[in-house]
């Protein structure tokens, strides 16, 4: 009787380890992959979508006092 219980536990542990891996794989493809794809699709890393021209800088130097010091 004890052998049957030990064999059943070993079999159950193997089945559980397979089920856990399947659940983790499915959750990865449901949660993480779409999030990463959305980031890649909507993030402009090279800033190619910004219009050409001058970059706006820090406006702290555009005060009247700074202009008088020149």
PDB file of N, CA, C, O and CB in Angstrom:
ATOM      1  N   UNK A   1       0.812  -1.182   0.000  1.00  0.00           N
ATOM      2  CA  UNK A   1       0.000   0.000   0.000  1.00  0.00           C
ATOM      3  C   UNK A   1       0.869   1.265   0.000  1.00  0.00           C
ATOM      4  O   UNK A   1       0.550   2.248  -0.668  1.00  0.00           O
ATOM      5  CB  UNK A   1      -0.931  -0.013   1.197  1.00  0.00           C
ATOM      6  N   UNK A   2       1.967   1.224   0.757  1.00  0.00           N
ATOM      7  CA  UNK A   2       2.853   2.381   0.816  1.00  0.00           C
ATOM      8  C   UNK A   2       3.531   2.621  -0.525  1.00  0.00           C
ATOM      9  O   UNK A   2       3.779   3.767  -0.902  1.00  0.00           O
ATOM     10  CB  UNK A   2       3.901   2.194   1.909  1.00  0.00           C
ATOM     11  N   UNK A   3       3.837   1.536  -1.253  1.00  0.00           N
ATOM     12  CA  UNK A   3       4.459   1.684  -2.569  1.00  0.00           C
ATOM     13  C   UNK A   3       3.510   2.366  -3.536  1.00  0.00           C
ATOM     14  O   UNK A   3       3.935   3.183  -4.352  1.00  0.00           O
ATOM     15  CB  UNK A   3       4.886   0.320  -3.122  1.00  0.00           C
ATOM     16  N   UNK A   4       2.249   2.043  -3.453  1.00  0.00           N
ATOM     17  CA  UNK A   4       1.246   2.641  -4.347  1.00  0.00           C
ATOM     18  C   UNK A   4       1.142   4.141  -4.071  1.00  0.00           C
ATOM     19  O   UNK A   4       1.072   4.945  -5.000  1.00  0.00           O
ATOM     20  CB  UNK A   4      -0.145   1.955  -4.163  1.00  0.00           C
ATOM     21  N   UNK A   5       1.134   4.507  -2.801  1.00  0.00           N
ATOM     22  CA  UNK A   5       1.042   5.919  -2.434  1.00  0.00           C
ATOM     23  C   UNK A   5       2.298   6.670  -2.883  1.00  0.00           C
ATOM     24  O   UNK A   5       2.199   7.792  -3.378  1.00  0.00           O
ATOM     25  CB  UNK A   5       0.841   6.071  -0.910  1.00  0.00           C
ATOM     26  N   UNK A   6       3.488   6.056  -2.714  1.00  0.00           N
ATOM     27  CA  UNK A   6       4.723   6.703  -3.150  1.00  0.00           C
ATOM     28  C   UNK A   6       4.743   6.890  -4.665  1.00  0.00           C
ATOM     29  O   UNK A   6       5.146   7.940  -5.164  1.00  0.00           O
ATOM     30  CB  UNK A   6       5.938   5.885  -2.706  1.00  0.00           C
ATOM     31  N   UNK A   7       4.310   5.876  -5.383  1.00  0.00           N
ATOM     32  CA  UNK A   7       4.263   5.991  -6.841  1.00  0.00           C
ATOM     33  C   UNK A   7       3.245   7.034  -7.292  1.00  0.00           C
ATOM     34  O   UNK A   7       3.481   7.764  -8.255  1.00  0.00           O
ATOM     35  CB  UNK A   7       3.930   4.642  -7.465  1.00  0.00           C
ATOM     36  N   UNK A   8       2.130   7.099  -6.603  1.00  0.00           N
ATOM     37  CA  UNK A   8       1.104   8.097  -6.940  1.00  0.00           C
ATOM     38  C   UNK A   8       1.626   9.504  -6.680  1.00  0.00           C
ATOM     39  O   UNK A   8       1.362  10.414  -7.466  1.00  0.00           O
ATOM     40  CB  UNK A   8      -0.189   7.850  -6.127  1.00  0.00           C
ATOM     41  N   UNK A   9       2.364   9.694  -5.591  1.00  0.00           N
ATOM     42  CA  UNK A   9       2.938  11.015  -5.288  1.00  0.00           C
ATOM     43  C   UNK A   9       3.970  11.421  -6.338  1.00  0.00           C
ATOM     44  O   UNK A   9       3.982  12.568  -6.782  1.00  0.00           O
ATOM     45  CB  UNK A   9       3.585  11.014  -3.890  1.00  0.00           C
ATOM     46  N   UNK A  10       4.824  10.500  -6.731  1.00  0.00           N
ATOM     47  CA  UNK A  10       5.824  10.809  -7.750  1.00  0.00           C
ATOM     48  C   UNK A  10       5.159  11.179  -9.066  1.00  0.00           C
ATOM     49  O   UNK A  10       5.566  12.126  -9.739  1.00  0.00           O
ATOM     50  CB  UNK A  10       6.768   9.623  -7.952  1.00  0.00           C
ATOM     51  N   UNK A  11       4.136  10.423  -9.420  1.00  0.00           N
ATOM     52  CA  UNK A  11       3.411  10.716 -10.657  1.00  0.00           C
ATOM     53  C   UNK A  11       2.709  12.071 -10.560  1.00  0.00           C
ATOM     54  O   UNK A  11       2.720  12.850 -11.513  1.00  0.00           O
ATOM     55  CB  UNK A  11       2.383   9.603 -10.959  1.00  0.00           C
ATOM     56  N   UNK A  12       2.107  12.347  -9.415  1.00  0.00           N
ATOM     57  CA  UNK A  12       1.421  13.628  -9.218  1.00  0.00           C
ATOM     58  C   UNK A  12       2.412  14.794  -9.278  1.00  0.00           C
ATOM     59  O   UNK A  12       2.096  15.842  -9.841  1.00  0.00           O
ATOM     60  CB  UNK A  12       0.673  13.636  -7.867  1.00  0.00           C
ATOM     61  N   UNK A  13       3.602  14.624  -8.707  1.00  0.00           N
ATOM     62  CA  UNK A  13       4.614  15.681  -8.748  1.00  0.00           C
ATOM     63  C   UNK A  13       5.061  15.951 -10.181  1.00  0.00           C
ATOM     64  O   UNK A  13       5.260  17.105 -10.560  1.00  0.00           O
ATOM     65  CB  UNK A  13       5.824  15.300  -7.880  1.00  0.00           C
ATOM     66  N   UNK A  14       5.219  14.909 -10.973  1.00  0.00           N
ATOM     67  CA  UNK A  14       5.607  15.085 -12.367  1.00  0.00           C
ATOM     68  C   UNK A  14       4.515  15.811 -13.150  1.00  0.00           C
ATOM     69  O   UNK A  14       4.795  16.706 -13.947  1.00  0.00           O
ATOM     70  CB  UNK A  14       5.908  13.729 -13.013  1.00  0.00           C
ATOM     71  N   UNK A  15       3.275  15.413 -12.910  1.00  0.00           N
ATOM     72  CA  UNK A  15       2.153  16.060 -13.604  1.00  0.00           C
ATOM     73  C   UNK A  15       2.054  17.527 -13.188  1.00  0.00           C
ATOM     74  O   UNK A  15       1.824  18.390 -14.035  1.00  0.00           O
ATOM     75  CB  UNK A  15       0.819  15.323 -13.303  1.00  0.00           C
ATOM     76  N   UNK A  16       2.221  17.816 -11.918  1.00  0.00           N
ATOM     77  CA  UNK A  16       2.152  19.191 -11.433  1.00  0.00           C
ATOM     78  C   UNK A  16       3.266  20.038 -12.028  1.00  0.00           C
ATOM     79  O   UNK A  16       3.033  21.187 -12.403  1.00  0.00           O
ATOM     80  CB  UNK A  16       2.225  19.224  -9.909  1.00  0.00           C
ATOM     81  N   UNK A  17       4.474  19.491 -12.119  1.00  0.00           N
ATOM     82  CA  UNK A  17       5.572  20.272 -12.684  1.00  0.00           C
ATOM     83  C   UNK A  17       5.313  20.605 -14.152  1.00  0.00           C
ATOM     84  O   UNK A  17       5.672  21.688 -14.615  1.00  0.00           O
ATOM     85  CB  UNK A  17       6.895  19.509 -12.543  1.00  0.00           C
ATOM     86  N   UNK A  18       4.698  19.689 -14.880  1.00  0.00           N
ATOM     87  CA  UNK A  18       4.357  19.962 -16.281  1.00  0.00           C
ATOM     88  C   UNK A  18       3.263  21.019 -16.361  1.00  0.00           C
ATOM     89  O   UNK A  18       3.343  21.927 -17.188  1.00  0.00           O
ATOM     90  CB  UNK A  18       3.906  18.668 -16.998  1.00  0.00           C
ATOM     91  N   UNK A  19       2.248  20.915 -15.517  1.00  0.00           N
ATOM     92  CA  UNK A  19       1.144  21.876 -15.529  1.00  0.00           C
ATOM     93  C   UNK A  19       1.646  23.274 -15.157  1.00  0.00           C
ATOM     94  O   UNK A  19       1.233  24.259 -15.769  1.00  0.00           O
ATOM     95  CB  UNK A  19       0.028  21.431 -14.557  1.00  0.00           C
ATOM     96  N   UNK A  20       2.515  23.368 -14.179  1.00  0.00           N
ATOM     97  CA  UNK A  20       3.055  24.671 -13.770  1.00  0.00           C
ATOM     98  C   UNK A  20       3.838  25.299 -14.907  1.00  0.00           C
ATOM     99  O   UNK A  20       3.705  26.499 -15.149  1.00  0.00           O
ATOM    100  CB  UNK A  20       3.952  24.526 -12.528  1.00  0.00           C
ATOM    101  N   UNK A  21       4.635  24.536 -15.601  1.00  0.00           N
ATOM    102  CA  UNK A  21       5.402  25.078 -16.729  1.00  0.00           C
ATOM    103  C   UNK A  21       4.473  25.550 -17.844  1.00  0.00           C
ATOM    104  O   UNK A  21       4.731  26.577 -18.473  1.00  0.00           O
ATOM    105  CB  UNK A  21       6.380  24.021 -17.272  1.00  0.00           C
ATOM    106  N   UNK A  22       3.414  24.819 -18.086  1.00  0.00           N
ATOM    107  CA  UNK A  22       2.454  25.227 -19.121  1.00  0.00           C
ATOM    108  C   UNK A  22       1.758  26.519 -18.706  1.00  0.00           C
ATOM    109  O   UNK A  22       1.583  27.414 -19.532  1.00  0.00           O
ATOM    110  CB  UNK A  22       1.407  24.108 -19.375  1.00  0.00           C
ATOM    111  N   UNK A  23       1.362  26.629 -17.450  1.00  0.00           N
ATOM    112  CA  UNK A  23       0.696  27.843 -16.967  1.00  0.00           C
ATOM    113  C   UNK A  23       1.645  29.038 -17.058  1.00  0.00           C
ATOM    114  O   UNK A  23       1.231  30.118 -17.479  1.00  0.00           O
ATOM    115  CB  UNK A  23       0.206  27.656 -15.509  1.00  0.00           C
ATOM    116  N   UNK A  24       2.888  28.866 -16.677  1.00  0.00           N
ATOM    117  CA  UNK A  24       3.859  29.959 -16.771  1.00  0.00           C
ATOM    118  C   UNK A  24       4.102  30.367 -18.216  1.00  0.00           C
ATOM    119  O   UNK A  24       4.227  31.557 -18.507  1.00  0.00           O
ATOM    120  CB  UNK A  24       5.177  29.555 -16.121  1.00  0.00           C
ATOM    121  N   UNK A  25       4.169  29.417 -19.109  1.00  0.00           N
ATOM    122  CA  UNK A  25       4.369  29.714 -20.521  1.00  0.00           C
ATOM    123  C   UNK A  25       3.181  30.489 -21.093  1.00  0.00           C
ATOM    124  O   UNK A  25       3.359  31.460 -21.829  1.00  0.00           O
ATOM    125  CB  UNK A  25       4.586  28.419 -21.311  1.00  0.00           C
ATOM    126  N   UNK A  26       1.992  30.059 -20.753  1.00  0.00           N
ATOM    127  CA  UNK A  26       0.798  30.752 -21.242  1.00  0.00           C
ATOM    128  C   UNK A  26       0.718  32.159 -20.663  1.00  0.00           C
ATOM    129  O   UNK A  26       0.407  33.106 -21.385  1.00  0.00           O
ATOM    130  CB  UNK A  26      -0.472  29.960 -20.886  1.00  0.00           C
ATOM    131  N   UNK A  27       0.992  32.306 -19.385  1.00  0.00           N
ATOM    132  CA  UNK A  27       0.936  33.642 -18.771  1.00  0.00           C
ATOM    133  C   UNK A  27       2.009  34.553 -19.360  1.00  0.00           C
ATOM    134  O   UNK A  27       1.781  35.757 -19.481  1.00  0.00           O
ATOM    135  CB  UNK A  27       1.109  33.544 -17.237  1.00  0.00           C
ATOM    136  N   UNK A  28       3.156  34.021 -19.726  1.00  0.00           N
ATOM    137  CA  UNK A  28       4.197  34.823 -20.359  1.00  0.00           C
ATOM    138  C   UNK A  28       3.696  35.364 -21.693  1.00  0.00           C
ATOM    139  O   UNK A  28       3.863  36.549 -21.985  1.00  0.00           O
ATOM    140  CB  UNK A  28       5.482  33.993 -20.560  1.00  0.00           C
ATOM    141  N   UNK A  29       3.087  34.509 -22.500  1.00  0.00           N
ATOM    142  CA  UNK A  29       2.637  34.946 -23.811  1.00  0.00           C
ATOM    143  C   UNK A  29       1.383  35.810 -23.752  1.00  0.00           C
ATOM    144  O   UNK A  29       1.113  36.563 -24.687  1.00  0.00           O
ATOM    145  CB  UNK A  29       2.383  33.752 -24.681  1.00  0.00           C
ATOM    146  N   UNK A  30       0.615  35.716 -22.674  1.00  0.00           N
ATOM    147  CA  UNK A  30      -0.582  36.543 -22.545  1.00  0.00           C
ATOM    148  C   UNK A  30      -0.246  37.919 -21.968  1.00  0.00           C
ATOM    149  O   UNK A  30      -0.846  38.913 -22.379  1.00  0.00           O
ATOM    150  CB  UNK A  30      -1.618  35.840 -21.662  1.00  0.00           C
ATOM    151  N   UNK A  31       0.692  38.002 -21.031  1.00  0.00           N
ATOM    152  CA  UNK A  31       0.961  39.257 -20.322  1.00  0.00           C
ATOM    153  C   UNK A  31       2.191  39.967 -20.851  1.00  0.00           C
ATOM    154  O   UNK A  31       2.096  41.124 -21.262  1.00  0.00           O
ATOM    155  CB  UNK A  31       1.129  38.995 -18.846  1.00  0.00           C
ATOM    156  N   UNK A  32       3.316  39.326 -20.853  1.00  0.00           N
ATOM    157  CA  UNK A  32       4.585  40.005 -21.114  1.00  0.00           C
ATOM    158  C   UNK A  32       4.807  40.280 -22.596  1.00  0.00           C
ATOM    159  O   UNK A  32       5.256  41.370 -22.953  1.00  0.00           O
ATOM    160  CB  UNK A  32       5.730  39.178 -20.576  1.00  0.00           C
ATOM    161  N   UNK A  33       4.510  39.342 -23.450  1.00  0.00           N
ATOM    162  CA  UNK A  33       4.756  39.524 -24.878  1.00  0.00           C
ATOM    163  C   UNK A  33       3.924  40.660 -25.472  1.00  0.00           C
ATOM    164  O   UNK A  33       4.496  41.487 -26.181  1.00  0.00           O
ATOM    165  CB  UNK A  33       4.463  38.235 -25.619  1.00  0.00           C
ATOM    166  N   UNK A  34       2.628  40.757 -25.234  1.00  0.00           N
ATOM    167  CA  UNK A  34       1.890  41.894 -25.794  1.00  0.00           C
ATOM    168  C   UNK A  34       2.365  43.236 -25.246  1.00  0.00           C
ATOM    169  O   UNK A  34       2.403  44.225 -25.979  1.00  0.00           O
ATOM    170  CB  UNK A  34       0.412  41.734 -25.517  1.00  0.00           C
ATOM    171  N   UNK A  35       2.725  43.280 -23.973  1.00  0.00           N
ATOM    172  CA  UNK A  35       3.234  44.517 -23.386  1.00  0.00           C
ATOM    173  C   UNK A  35       4.519  44.949 -24.079  1.00  0.00           C
ATOM    174  O   UNK A  35       4.687  46.126 -24.398  1.00  0.00           O
ATOM    175  CB  UNK A  35       3.476  44.341 -21.879  1.00  0.00           C
ATOM    176  N   UNK A  36       5.415  44.018 -24.311  1.00  0.00           N
ATOM    177  CA  UNK A  36       6.657  44.327 -25.011  1.00  0.00           C
ATOM    178  C   UNK A  36       6.424  44.756 -26.443  1.00  0.00           C
ATOM    179  O   UNK A  36       7.091  45.665 -26.936  1.00  0.00           O
ATOM    180  CB  UNK A  36       7.572  43.140 -24.986  1.00  0.00           C
ATOM    181  N   UNK A  37       5.487  44.112 -27.117  1.00  0.00           N
ATOM    182  CA  UNK A  37       5.175  44.500 -28.491  1.00  0.00           C
ATOM    183  C   UNK A  37       4.572  45.905 -28.551  1.00  0.00           C
ATOM    184  O   UNK A  37       4.878  46.669 -29.467  1.00  0.00           O
ATOM    185  CB  UNK A  37       4.211  43.490 -29.120  1.00  0.00           C
ATOM    186  N   UNK A  38       3.724  46.249 -27.587  1.00  0.00           N
ATOM    187  CA  UNK A  38       3.160  47.598 -27.552  1.00  0.00           C
ATOM    188  C   UNK A  38       4.240  48.642 -27.327  1.00  0.00           C
ATOM    189  O   UNK A  38       4.211  49.706 -27.944  1.00  0.00           O
ATOM    190  CB  UNK A  38       2.101  47.703 -26.461  1.00  0.00           C
ATOM    191  N   UNK A  39       5.182  48.351 -26.460  1.00  0.00           N
ATOM    192  CA  UNK A  39       6.273  49.287 -26.215  1.00  0.00           C
ATOM    193  C   UNK A  39       7.094  49.477 -27.485  1.00  0.00           C
ATOM    194  O   UNK A  39       7.438  50.605 -27.835  1.00  0.00           O
ATOM    195  CB  UNK A  39       7.168  48.791 -25.062  1.00  0.00           C
ATOM    196  N   UNK A  40       7.405  48.403 -28.166  1.00  0.00           N
ATOM    197  CA  UNK A  40       8.204  48.489 -29.390  1.00  0.00           C
ATOM    198  C   UNK A  40       7.452  49.241 -30.478  1.00  0.00           C
ATOM    199  O   UNK A  40       8.056  50.025 -31.211  1.00  0.00           O
ATOM    200  CB  UNK A  40       8.581  47.087 -29.885  1.00  0.00           C
ATOM    201  N   UNK A  41       6.166  49.023 -30.597  1.00  0.00           N
ATOM    202  CA  UNK A  41       5.399  49.664 -31.652  1.00  0.00           C
ATOM    203  C   UNK A  41       5.216  51.164 -31.427  1.00  0.00           C
ATOM    204  O   UNK A  41       5.244  51.933 -32.387  1.00  0.00           O
ATOM    205  CB  UNK A  41       4.055  49.004 -31.770  1.00  0.00           C
ATOM    206  N   UNK A  42       5.033  51.588 -30.194  1.00  0.00           N
ATOM    207  CA  UNK A  42       4.703  52.981 -29.936  1.00  0.00           C
ATOM    208  C   UNK A  42       5.865  53.817 -29.415  1.00  0.00           C
ATOM    209  O   UNK A  42       5.718  55.034 -29.298  1.00  0.00           O
ATOM    210  CB  UNK A  42       3.589  53.045 -28.967  1.00  0.00           C
ATOM    211  N   UNK A  43       6.986  53.238 -29.103  1.00  0.00           N
ATOM    212  CA  UNK A  43       8.140  53.989 -28.627  1.00  0.00           C
ATOM    213  C   UNK A  43       9.039  54.324 -29.802  1.00  0.00           C
ATOM    214  O   UNK A  43       9.368  53.451 -30.606  1.00  0.00           O
ATOM    215  CB  UNK A  43       8.916  53.196 -27.552  1.00  0.00           C
ATOM    216  N   UNK A  44       9.435  55.579 -29.905  1.00  0.00           N
ATOM    217  CA  UNK A  44      10.286  56.029 -30.995  1.00  0.00           C
ATOM    218  C   UNK A  44      11.692  56.243 -30.432  1.00  0.00           C
ATOM    219  O   UNK A  44      12.034  57.343 -29.999  1.00  0.00           O
ATOM    220  CB  UNK A  44       9.725  57.341 -31.658  1.00  0.00           C
ATOM    221  N   UNK A  45      12.490  55.196 -30.441  1.00  0.00           N
ATOM    222  CA  UNK A  45      13.809  55.271 -29.834  1.00  0.00           C
ATOM    223  C   UNK A  45      14.749  56.211 -30.585  1.00  0.00           C
ATOM    224  O   UNK A  45      15.550  56.905 -29.959  1.00  0.00           O
ATOM    225  CB  UNK A  45      14.416  53.896 -29.766  1.00  0.00           C
ATOM    226  N   UNK A  46      14.667  56.246 -31.892  1.00  0.00           N
ATOM    227  CA  UNK A  46      15.555  57.090 -32.688  1.00  0.00           C
ATOM    228  C   UNK A  46      14.993  58.484 -32.910  1.00  0.00           C
ATOM    229  O   UNK A  46      15.615  59.302 -33.588  1.00  0.00           O
ATOM    230  CB  UNK A  46      15.826  56.440 -34.018  1.00  0.00           C
ATOM    231  N   UNK A  47      13.837  58.762 -32.354  1.00  0.00           N
ATOM    232  CA  UNK A  47      13.164  60.058 -32.478  1.00  0.00           C
ATOM    233  C   UNK A  47      13.020  60.455 -33.938  1.00  0.00           C
ATOM    234  O   UNK A  47      13.300  61.594 -34.310  1.00  0.00           O
ATOM    235  CB  UNK A  47      13.933  61.143 -31.711  1.00  0.00           C
ATOM    236  N   UNK A  48      12.584  59.513 -34.760  1.00  0.00           N
ATOM    237  CA  UNK A  48      12.398  59.764 -36.179  1.00  0.00           C
ATOM    238  C   UNK A  48      11.083  60.471 -36.466  1.00  0.00           C
ATOM    239  O   UNK A  48      10.941  61.089 -37.521  1.00  0.00           O
ATOM    240  CB  UNK A  48      12.462  58.468 -36.946  1.00  0.00           C
ATOM    241  N   UNK A  49      10.130  60.397 -35.568  1.00  0.00           N
ATOM    242  CA  UNK A  49       8.828  60.990 -35.809  1.00  0.00           C
ATOM    243  C   UNK A  49       8.753  62.457 -35.392  1.00  0.00           C
ATOM    244  O   UNK A  49       7.750  63.117 -35.666  1.00  0.00           O
ATOM    245  CB  UNK A  49       7.778  60.207 -35.084  1.00  0.00           C
ATOM    246  N   UNK A  50       9.776  62.977 -34.745  1.00  0.00           N
ATOM    247  CA  UNK A  50       9.759  64.380 -34.355  1.00  0.00           C
ATOM    248  C   UNK A  50      10.036  65.241 -35.578  1.00  0.00           C
ATOM    249  O   UNK A  50      10.825  64.852 -36.439  1.00  0.00           O
ATOM    250  CB  UNK A  50      10.795  64.662 -33.239  1.00  0.00           C
ATOM    251  N   UNK A  51       9.402  66.400 -35.669  1.00  0.00           N
ATOM    252  CA  UNK A  51       9.608  67.244 -36.845  1.00  0.00           C
ATOM    253  C   UNK A  51      11.030  67.802 -36.873  1.00  0.00           C
ATOM    254  O   UNK A  51      11.607  68.062 -35.817  1.00  0.00           O
ATOM    255  CB  UNK A  51       8.588  68.392 -36.866  1.00  0.00           C
ATOM    256  N   UNK A  52      11.601  67.991 -38.059  1.00  0.00           N
ATOM    257  CA  UNK A  52      12.955  68.531 -38.140  1.00  0.00           C
ATOM    258  C   UNK A  52      12.977  70.000 -37.735  1.00  0.00           C
ATOM    259  O   UNK A  52      11.972  70.704 -37.839  1.00  0.00           O
ATOM    260  CB  UNK A  52      13.515  68.365 -39.557  1.00  0.00           C
ATOM    261  N   UNK A  53      14.103  70.434 -37.286  1.00  0.00           N
ATOM    262  CA  UNK A  53      14.247  71.834 -36.881  1.00  0.00           C
ATOM    263  C   UNK A  53      15.095  71.936 -35.630  1.00  0.00           C
ATOM    264  O   UNK A  53      15.749  70.981 -35.211  1.00  0.00           O
ATOM    265  CB  UNK A  53      12.874  72.477 -36.643  1.00  0.00           C
ATOM    266  N   UNK A  54      15.064  73.105 -35.057  1.00  0.00           N
ATOM    267  CA  UNK A  54      15.838  73.351 -33.849  1.00  0.00           C
ATOM    268  C   UNK A  54      15.233  72.606 -32.671  1.00  0.00           C
ATOM    269  O   UNK A  54      14.015  72.469 -32.550  1.00  0.00           O
ATOM    270  CB  UNK A  54      15.912  74.850 -33.549  1.00  0.00           C
ATOM    271  N   UNK A  55      16.112  72.135 -31.818  1.00  0.00           N
ATOM    272  CA  UNK A  55      15.636  71.514 -30.592  1.00  0.00           C
ATOM    273  C   UNK A  55      15.367  72.604 -29.570  1.00  0.00           C
ATOM    274  O   UNK A  55      16.129  73.563 -29.454  1.00  0.00           O
ATOM    275  CB  UNK A  55      16.658  70.481 -30.049  1.00  0.00           C
ATOM    276  N   UNK A  56      14.310  72.454 -28.852  1.00  0.00           N
ATOM    277  CA  UNK A  56      14.025  73.424 -27.804  1.00  0.00           C
ATOM    278  C   UNK A  56      14.902  73.114 -26.617  1.00  0.00           C
ATOM    279  O   UNK A  56      14.929  71.983 -26.132  1.00  0.00           O
ATOM    280  CB  UNK A  56      12.529  73.409 -27.405  1.00  0.00           C
ATOM    281  N   UNK A  57      15.609  74.101 -26.157  1.00  0.00           N
ATOM    282  CA  UNK A  57      16.531  73.900 -25.044  1.00  0.00           C
ATOM    283  C   UNK A  57      15.956  74.410 -23.748  1.00  0.00           C
ATOM    284  O   UNK A  57      14.748  74.603 -23.616  1.00  0.00           O
ATOM    285  CB  UNK A  57      17.848  74.578 -25.319  1.00  0.00           C
ATOM    286  N   UNK A  58      16.824  74.625 -22.806  1.00  0.00           N
ATOM    287  CA  UNK A  58      16.437  75.124 -21.507  1.00  0.00           C
ATOM    288  C   UNK A  58      16.142  76.618 -21.635  1.00  0.00           C
ATOM    289  O   UNK A  58      16.995  77.369 -22.106  1.00  0.00           O
ATOM    290  CB  UNK A  58      17.544  74.853 -20.448  1.00  0.00           C
ATOM    291  N   UNK A  59      14.977  77.054 -21.235  1.00  0.00           N
ATOM    292  CA  UNK A  59      14.581  78.450 -21.382  1.00  0.00           C
ATOM    293  C   UNK A  59      15.011  79.311 -20.210  1.00  0.00           C
ATOM    294  O   UNK A  59      14.566  80.454 -20.106  1.00  0.00           O
ATOM    295  CB  UNK A  59      13.096  78.544 -21.550  1.00  0.00           C
ATOM    296  N   UNK A  60      15.855  78.813 -19.329  1.00  0.00           N
ATOM    297  CA  UNK A  60      16.278  79.608 -18.176  1.00  0.00           C
ATOM    298  C   UNK A  60      17.212  80.738 -18.595  1.00  0.00           C
ATOM    299  O   UNK A  60      17.348  81.714 -17.857  1.00  0.00           O
ATOM    300  CB  UNK A  60      16.967  78.718 -17.141  1.00  0.00           C
ATOM    301  N   UNK A  61      17.864  80.638 -19.762  1.00  0.00           N
ATOM    302  CA  UNK A  61      18.781  81.676 -20.226  1.00  0.00           C
ATOM    303  C   UNK A  61      18.081  82.758 -21.031  1.00  0.00           C
ATOM    304  O   UNK A  61      18.733  83.705 -21.471  1.00  0.00           O
ATOM    305  CB  UNK A  61      19.876  81.062 -21.055  1.00  0.00           C
ATOM    306  N   UNK A  62      16.798  82.650 -21.233  1.00  0.00           N
ATOM    307  CA  UNK A  62      16.094  83.638 -22.039  1.00  0.00           C
ATOM    308  C   UNK A  62      15.517  84.767 -21.189  1.00  0.00           C
ATOM    309  O   UNK A  62      14.653  85.514 -21.649  1.00  0.00           O
ATOM    310  CB  UNK A  62      14.985  82.970 -22.826  1.00  0.00           C
ATOM    311  N   UNK A  63      15.980  84.890 -19.979  1.00  0.00           N
ATOM    312  CA  UNK A  63      15.494  85.966 -19.129  1.00  0.00           C
ATOM    313  C   UNK A  63      16.160  87.277 -19.508  1.00  0.00           C
ATOM    314  O   UNK A  63      17.205  87.292 -20.158  1.00  0.00           O
ATOM    315  CB  UNK A  63      15.746  85.646 -17.652  1.00  0.00           C
ATOM    316  N   UNK A  64      15.559  88.350 -19.106  1.00  0.00           N
ATOM    317  CA  UNK A  64      16.067  89.683 -19.453  1.00  0.00           C
ATOM    318  C   UNK A  64      17.419  89.948 -18.801  1.00  0.00           C
ATOM    319  O   UNK A  64      18.276  90.597 -19.401  1.00  0.00           O
ATOM    320  CB  UNK A  64      15.064  90.763 -19.032  1.00  0.00           C
ATOM    321  N   UNK A  65      17.619  89.461 -17.592  1.00  0.00           N
ATOM    322  CA  UNK A  65      18.892  89.651 -16.900  1.00  0.00           C
ATOM    323  C   UNK A  65      20.050  88.972 -17.630  1.00  0.00           C
ATOM    324  O   UNK A  65      21.146  89.528 -17.704  1.00  0.00           O
ATOM    325  CB  UNK A  65      18.795  89.118 -15.481  1.00  0.00           C
ATOM    326  N   UNK A  66      19.821  87.803 -18.157  1.00  0.00           N
ATOM    327  CA  UNK A  66      20.868  87.107 -18.886  1.00  0.00           C
ATOM    328  C   UNK A  66      21.215  87.860 -20.168  1.00  0.00           C
ATOM    329  O   UNK A  66      22.382  87.925 -20.555  1.00  0.00           O
ATOM    330  CB  UNK A  66      20.436  85.670 -19.206  1.00  0.00           C
ATOM    331  N   UNK A  67      20.210  88.425 -20.822  1.00  0.00           N
ATOM    332  CA  UNK A  67      20.451  89.131 -22.058  1.00  0.00           C
ATOM    333  C   UNK A  67      21.203  90.442 -21.820  1.00  0.00           C
ATOM    334  O   UNK A  67      21.974  90.871 -22.679  1.00  0.00           O
ATOM    335  CB  UNK A  67      19.141  89.399 -22.763  1.00  0.00           C
ATOM    336  N   UNK A  68      20.992  91.077 -20.677  1.00  0.00           N
ATOM    337  CA  UNK A  68      21.703  92.322 -20.371  1.00  0.00           C
ATOM    338  C   UNK A  68      23.169  92.052 -20.047  1.00  0.00           C
ATOM    339  O   UNK A  68      24.015  92.914 -20.283  1.00  0.00           O
ATOM    340  CB  UNK A  68      21.030  93.049 -19.197  1.00  0.00           C
ATOM    341  N   UNK A  69      23.488  90.865 -19.508  1.00  0.00           N
ATOM    342  CA  UNK A  69      24.861  90.537 -19.152  1.00  0.00           C
ATOM    343  C   UNK A  69      25.736  90.318 -20.379  1.00  0.00           C
ATOM    344  O   UNK A  69      26.962  90.352 -20.268  1.00  0.00           O
ATOM    345  CB  UNK A  69      24.887  89.306 -18.280  1.00  0.00           C
ATOM    346  N   UNK A  70      25.160  90.102 -21.502  1.00  0.00           N
ATOM    347  CA  UNK A  70      25.949  89.821 -22.706  1.00  0.00           C
ATOM    348  C   UNK A  70      26.603  91.041 -23.146  1.00  0.00           C
ATOM    349  O   UNK A  70      27.320  91.031 -24.147  1.00  0.00           O
ATOM    350  CB  UNK A  70      25.116  89.257 -23.820  1.00  0.00           C
TER     351      UNK A  70
END
